[in-house]
Amino acid sequence: MSLEEFGYRGSLAKILKEKGISVYDRIEVEKNGYTFRGILMPKPELSHSQTLIIKLDNGYNVGIKIDAHSKIRLISKGKPAVPSPPKATSRPREDLPLVALIGTGGTIASRVDYKTGAVYPAFTTEEIYYLVPELSNIAKLDMHLLFNIFSEDMTPQNWTLIANTVAKFIEKGADGIVIAHGTDTMGYTAAALSFALQDLPVPVVLVGAQRSSDRPSSDAALNLINAVYTAARAPFAEVVVVMHGSTSDEYCLAHRGTKVRKCHTSRRDAFRSINARPLAKIYSCGRIELLSDDFRPRDKHRRLRLLAKFDEKVALIKTFPGMKSDIIDCLVELGYHGIVLEGTGLGHAPHTLLKSLKRAIDEGIPVVMTSQCIWGRINMNVYRRGVELLNIGVIPGEDMLPETAFVKLAWVLAQTRDLDKVRELMLTNITGEINPRTEPYSYPPMEV
Amino acid sequence: MSLEEFGYRGSLAKILKEKGISVYDRIEVEKNGYTFRGILMPKPELSHSQTLIIKLDNGYNVGIKIDAHSKIRLISKGKPAVPSPPKATSRPREDLPLVALIGTGGTIASRVDYKTGAVYPAFTTEEIYYLVPELSNIAKLDMHLLFNIFSEDMTPQNWTLIANTVAKFIEKGADGIVIAHGTDTMGYTAAALSFALQDLPVPVVLVGAQRSSDRPSSDAALNLINAVYTAARAPFAEVVVVMHGSTSDEYCLAHRGTKVRKCHTSRRDAFRSINARPLAKIYSCGRIELLSDDFRPRDKHRRLRLLAKFDEKVALIKTFPGMKSDIIDCLVELGYHGIVLEGTGLGHAPHTLLKSLKRAIDEGIPVVMTSQCIWGRINMNVYRRGVELLNIGVIPGEDMLPETAFVKLAWVLAQTRDLDKVRELMLTNITGEINPRTEPYSYPPMEV
């Protein structure tokens, strides 16, 4: 990768090039009488254009703003930015199921260079077997690094690309698919793939790690092993998220893609099924215990239907006390095609929004109501505000997660902009996103 | 109340007045050969200006659009809109603690007129003793109906009014305060009062009902009794929410005002302490079991400091995949004074927002980061995006709820618009909103 790809541009990049310096080289910088020695690191976005970042020998990164008086010197060339992958010692048996492993980013299938602190995604199947040797007993893996981005940067276009890649591997005969994904927006992508991959013949498993694989407490290995187990052997052909089910390494849970969200910033058991049971518990020994019999069974002869387009002009808007209509008016003026409200309680919003919401709907922009409670079901027939919102045409989101309703509306609007059809599709259960009745099970008990 | 206050305006109100018809009168309407008989009901907002609503004898409400050919006739005058309150049979002893009960709306302290289905808030102390006779054994109540609104319509101005009223009752010598409040935004109001009422001498208890008091499964009575118990006797002088702790009528929990949110649309145990232990368990017999010793003790001689202003130009914005900067730019152009982001994971946002966020901060608009995970703590030093956001000046919200960070920023901005001071206050624990370390306890176990 070039200096520019690592964020160094303009006159600073020019100086570094003149000295033959690349990112990860060991350099020395003199400024204001101080001397800094360390490894040149990638430059964060929006840092000052003249600032370079070096990792000192004590492990800390410092930013140094280079001026006319600064001196930069190359000490030694670093290792190449992408080290060559090590060789695995074991190979899978030919009769094992074939599982495609699609890399999209995140820390699950990555290797840390301890010298630079840089994290490299695993590029090859060889490397994956080397990192997690147990996998060679579970499946024949077919590794494909699709892209490598932070999951907070994932867009509807990325969802389309992932769905198309899954379709390609299913076409090639995969018995299951594993997608390595950053955890931040994994719930959104899981919902997106649930809608995009209709009539799925085999399991599609999203997996990530809450702690990167260089940390002793990493959940990466167990999650990846259990994800591959699920893809290779689970009896359901559903889009699921497989992540730790507790803080120990005892088991993972397979959550339905439309009913899962990340509920904790850092815990290993951050992912939760909301208003639904998880589909299965996967023990570290590989045993799969089904928790529900309500699923599409695996059937390699079923024909996948790909509906992988998403409208990119949909907004997810949370209401708050004192909220004014200006935010809704803005969305209309900016040409948004749909709005999902994360309202309060059973599906309410401040009265100050009513006129703007009515205007939006009258102009053909569907508005879907969900609840910031997260758990439970929308019921807009109980209180007057709910009825008023129904009367102006707001579509109740039933027991859908706000995130899933957002993804679904983007998916629906890519098929039709007709308000009646949008309403009908939003109120129809397409892929497990709406339960006919609310599952009481998933609301966790409070231990006191 | 006049026809206008019940939503009837213009020519329709004129017709009704000419016939001497008020809301809740029994009337007959003829239209297109059909005759409808029933009680004239209040008119929902944004219903068609010519539509009147009548409750038929079978209990259903119908809307009838009045045109030149419709005929309206008064059958009989209804009962007055506000029936006179019944008399209580018991009165509290003089030596009981004095508790002020402030009504703001919601279904907790209300009575349903079964003839019309209309819900009346309780207006007088007499009426409260009549509705819940047990209360006369717990406290001398001083009832004050401040206003009566849906909690989704609550604004920062309402928070100020409630705080001022609480101060007035404390000045008058109350041993505790109970505030009846709709549940939708009760968490926000609890946080607002926690900041507004500094150095509180006695408990301030928010209470509501998830099921209105006319339903057999109503949680109204137990919640109100336990709220009054807490206000009268709890050893802590904190703003708390007292609501059902389980689905049974066994006990309520007292949640700290800055750490509580509604997590279920309909369950009685919808309120949860997040990243914190509840302060106490209150059994239906009135026994208060403390769950934490980390509280401000009750002390009637402590001098309340009222800091009850809130900036009304603060927005709470949830990020989502593919989110563009236009929404942030809009807020800047609309003159918002502060933005709380509900980002992903440890405190991340799409790279597409970085430039607009930087512009906002450069223009003096503080941006605070919280997580849509709900549980856990912001840590923006782990991944590059976090560091980039810190570098442009985003303020990490620590383990604050997004809702609490929103309320706090509105409170801080009413005191200062100086970015450095805003940052310092946002990073300082003022009233239990930031824990020095994350409480692992509150993340509920997943039963599988």
Chai-1 contact restraints between the chains, C-beta under 6 A:
chainA,res_idxA,chainB,res_idxB,connection_type,confidence,min_distance_angstrom,max_distance_angstrom,comment,restraint_id
A,P44,B,R384,contact,1.0,0.0,6.0,A-B,restraint_1
A,P44,B,V387,contact,1.0,0.0,6.0,A-B,restraint_2
A,P44,B,E388,contact,1.0,0.0,6.0,A-B,restraint_3
A,E45,B,E388,contact,1.0,0.0,6.0,A-B,restraint_4
A,L46,B,L354,contact,1.0,0.0,6.0,A-B,restraint_5
A,L46,B,E388,contact,1.0,0.0,6.0,A-B,restraint_6
A,L46,B,I392,contact,1.0,0.0,6.0,A-B,restraint_7
A,S47,B,N391,contact,1.0,0.0,6.0,A-B,restraint_8
A,F150,B,R385,contact,1.0,0.0,6.0,A-B,restraint_9
A,E152,B,T344,contact,1.0,0.0,6.0,A-B,restraint_10
A,E152,B,H348,contact,1.0,0.0,6.0,A-B,restraint_11
A,E152,B,P350,contact,1.0,0.0,6.0,A-B,restraint_12
A,E152,B,R385,contact,1.0,0.0,6.0,A-B,restraint_13
A,D153,B,P350,contact,1.0,0.0,6.0,A-B,restraint_14
A,D153,B,H351,contact,1.0,0.0,6.0,A-B,restraint_15
A,M154,B,P321,contact,1.0,0.0,6.0,A-B,restraint_16
A,T155,B,P321,contact,1.0,0.0,6.0,A-B,restraint_17
A,T155,B,G322,contact,1.0,0.0,6.0,A-B,restraint_18
A,P156,B,G322,contact,1.0,0.0,6.0,A-B,restraint_19
A,D184,B,T344,contact,1.0,0.0,6.0,A-B,restraint_20
A,D184,B,G345,contact,1.0,0.0,6.0,A-B,restraint_21
A,D184,B,H348,contact,1.0,0.0,6.0,A-B,restraint_22
A,T185,B,P321,contact,1.0,0.0,6.0,A-B,restraint_23
A,T185,B,T344,contact,1.0,0.0,6.0,A-B,restraint_24
A,Y188,B,P321,contact,1.0,0.0,6.0,A-B,restraint_25
A,K262,B,C373,contact,1.0,0.0,6.0,A-B,restraint_26
A,C263,B,C373,contact,1.0,0.0,6.0,A-B,restraint_27
A,C263,B,W375,contact,1.0,0.0,6.0,A-B,restraint_28
A,H264,B,C373,contact,1.0,0.0,6.0,A-B,restraint_29
A,H264,B,W375,contact,1.0,0.0,6.0,A-B,restraint_30
A,H264,B,G376,contact,1.0,0.0,6.0,A-B,restraint_31
A,H264,B,Y443,contact,1.0,0.0,6.0,A-B,restraint_32
A,T265,B,G345,contact,1.0,0.0,6.0,A-B,restraint_33
A,T265,B,L346,contact,1.0,0.0,6.0,A-B,restraint_34
A,T265,B,S371,contact,1.0,0.0,6.0,A-B,restraint_35
A,T265,B,C373,contact,1.0,0.0,6.0,A-B,restraint_36
A,T265,B,G376,contact,1.0,0.0,6.0,A-B,restraint_37
A,T265,B,R377,contact,1.0,0.0,6.0,A-B,restraint_38
A,S266,B,G376,contact,1.0,0.0,6.0,A-B,restraint_39
A,K281,B,V448,contact,1.0,0.0,6.0,A-B,restraint_40
A,E312,B,G322,contact,1.0,0.0,6.0,A-B,restraint_41
A,L316,B,K318,contact,1.0,0.0,6.0,A-B,restraint_42
A,L316,B,F320,contact,1.0,0.0,6.0,A-B,restraint_43
A,K318,B,L316,contact,1.0,0.0,6.0,A-B,restraint_44
A,K318,B,K318,contact,1.0,0.0,6.0,A-B,restraint_45
A,F320,B,L316,contact,1.0,0.0,6.0,A-B,restraint_46
A,F320,B,F406,contact,1.0,0.0,6.0,A-B,restraint_47
A,P321,B,M154,contact,1.0,0.0,6.0,A-B,restraint_48
A,P321,B,T155,contact,1.0,0.0,6.0,A-B,restraint_49
A,P321,B,T185,contact,1.0,0.0,6.0,A-B,restraint_50
A,P321,B,Y188,contact,1.0,0.0,6.0,A-B,restraint_51
A,G322,B,T155,contact,1.0,0.0,6.0,A-B,restraint_52
A,G322,B,P156,contact,1.0,0.0,6.0,A-B,restraint_53
A,G322,B,E312,contact,1.0,0.0,6.0,A-B,restraint_54
A,D326,B,L334,contact,1.0,0.0,6.0,A-B,restraint_55
A,C330,B,C330,contact,1.0,0.0,6.0,A-B,restraint_56
A,L334,B,D326,contact,1.0,0.0,6.0,A-B,restraint_57
A,T344,B,E152,contact,1.0,0.0,6.0,A-B,restraint_58
A,T344,B,D184,contact,1.0,0.0,6.0,A-B,restraint_59
A,T344,B,T185,contact,1.0,0.0,6.0,A-B,restraint_60
A,G345,B,D184,contact,1.0,0.0,6.0,A-B,restraint_61
A,G345,B,T265,contact,1.0,0.0,6.0,A-B,restraint_62
A,L346,B,T265,contact,1.0,0.0,6.0,A-B,restraint_63
A,H348,B,E152,contact,1.0,0.0,6.0,A-B,restraint_64
A,H348,B,D184,contact,1.0,0.0,6.0,A-B,restraint_65
A,P350,B,E152,contact,1.0,0.0,6.0,A-B,restraint_66
A,P350,B,D153,contact,1.0,0.0,6.0,A-B,restraint_67
A,H351,B,D153,contact,1.0,0.0,6.0,A-B,restraint_68
A,L354,B,L46,contact,1.0,0.0,6.0,A-B,restraint_69
A,S371,B,T265,contact,1.0,0.0,6.0,A-B,restraint_70
A,C373,B,K262,contact,1.0,0.0,6.0,A-B,restraint_71
A,C373,B,C263,contact,1.0,0.0,6.0,A-B,restraint_72
A,C373,B,H264,contact,1.0,0.0,6.0,A-B,restraint_73
A,C373,B,T265,contact,1.0,0.0,6.0,A-B,restraint_74
A,W375,B,C263,contact,1.0,0.0,6.0,A-B,restraint_75
A,W375,B,H264,contact,1.0,0.0,6.0,A-B,restraint_76
A,G376,B,H264,contact,1.0,0.0,6.0,A-B,restraint_77
A,G376,B,T265,contact,1.0,0.0,6.0,A-B,restraint_78
A,G376,B,S266,contact,1.0,0.0,6.0,A-B,restraint_79
A,R377,B,T265,contact,1.0,0.0,6.0,A-B,restraint_80
A,R384,B,P44,contact,1.0,0.0,6.0,A-B,restraint_81
A,R385,B,F150,contact,1.0,0.0,6.0,A-B,restraint_82
A,R385,B,E152,contact,1.0,0.0,6.0,A-B,restraint_83
A,V387,B,P44,contact,1.0,0.0,6.0,A-B,restraint_84
A,E388,B,P44,contact,1.0,0.0,6.0,A-B,restraint_85
A,E388,B,E45,contact,1.0,0.0,6.0,A-B,restraint_86
A,E388,B,L46,contact,1.0,0.0,6.0,A-B,restraint_87
A,I392,B,L46,contact,1.0,0.0,6.0,A-B,restraint_88
A,F406,B,F320,contact,1.0,0.0,6.0,A-B,restraint_89
A,Y443,B,H264,contact,1.0,0.0,6.0,A-B,restraint_90
A,P444,B,P444,contact,1.0,0.0,6.0,A-B,restraint_91
A,V448,B,K281,contact,1.0,0.0,6.0,A-B,restraint_92
